[in-house]
Each structure stands twice: as structure tokens, then as C-alpha cells.
């Protein structure tokens, strides 16, 4: 009887090992392979500078001259409250093999007390810019637009609103920066994957 129990125990252990290894084999596989897919090219120029050769997915520049700053109540070479002007920015994704999204942020933190209104439009073609927040704008260049050789010529408009309560801040700004405006603009690029822009 003792010998029968030993043989029965041995058979049960063998059956358990076989069952466990069979279950393990169902969930463990090894596959090997290679792919020949190449990564999509990503080349974006802003103001004729390849931003990826500069080491990133965004570009920031300081606006030191706003074109066509006009004010009917000031000399033509002076800026003051009531002035309006703009700068043009060229975003050219020529050679890029994916749709792109660009987010523009106009940083007015150094312009304390100044009432400066902004707006951004695409001037060279029918492409919508969406205002996503105060001084933040988003645009998309589709893959078909890129293939067709399209680019966006952005025009950033600025209006220095006259507010008599800001006269001291206005004077301080002009004394500190003179004719140079201090206005950082950051443009960040990402691949556009069809997400809704709000």
C-alpha cells in the first residue's frame, strides 16, 4: 500500500508539471523580426531658420521691431498709447512628412501695466488660426498642404490701447526700453494627429 501511494504521488507530480508547463507555453511566445520603415522627416523653418538644427521643437524670439507701427496722434518714428502695428512670421514646413500643429504664445509679462491687445492671422492663404487663450493661438498645416508646398505667413497685430490710468506705466516702459519693444514670442511645434483645437 505504501508503494502504491508513492507511485500515485509521483504520477500526480508529473501530471502537475506537465499541466503547468502547458499553461505557461500558451502565454509565452518569442518573435523575432525586422522592419524597413523609415521615420518621417521633420523640417520646419521659422524666419528661414531650421528650428531642429537649433535643437528643439520650439523657437522663441524677441520682437525688437514692430513693423508699420502707426499712430495718428504721434510722430511717425515714435510709439505711444494708441499705436498699432504688426510683425510677420514665416512658418515653412517644406520637406516635412507629417501634418504639424503650431502653438503661438505672446508673452507680455514684462509689459506691466500696459494694455496691449494682440491678434494673429494667416495672410498668404486661407488657413484658420484659433485663439485658445489670452495671447495664445494655434494653427495647423495639413500633410496635403505641405505636399502642395504651402506655408503660413503669420501676421501678429498689436494695439497699444490708451488708458489714462496707465500713464505712469507707459512712461516707465518707454524710458526702460526706448524704441525697442520687449515682446517674447514662443512658437511650439508638434505633430498634428487630428485632435480638436479649442
ABEGO torsion letter per residue (X at the ends): XAAAAAAAAAAAAAAAAAAAAAAAAAABBBBBBBBABBBBBBBBBBGGBBAAAAGBABBBBBBABBBGBBBAABBAABBBBGBBBBBBBBBBABGBABBBBBBBBBBAAABBGBBBBBBBBBAABBBBBBBABBGBBBBBBBAAAAAAGBBBBBBBBBBBBBBAAAAAAAAAAAAAAEABBBBBBBBBBBBBAGBBBX
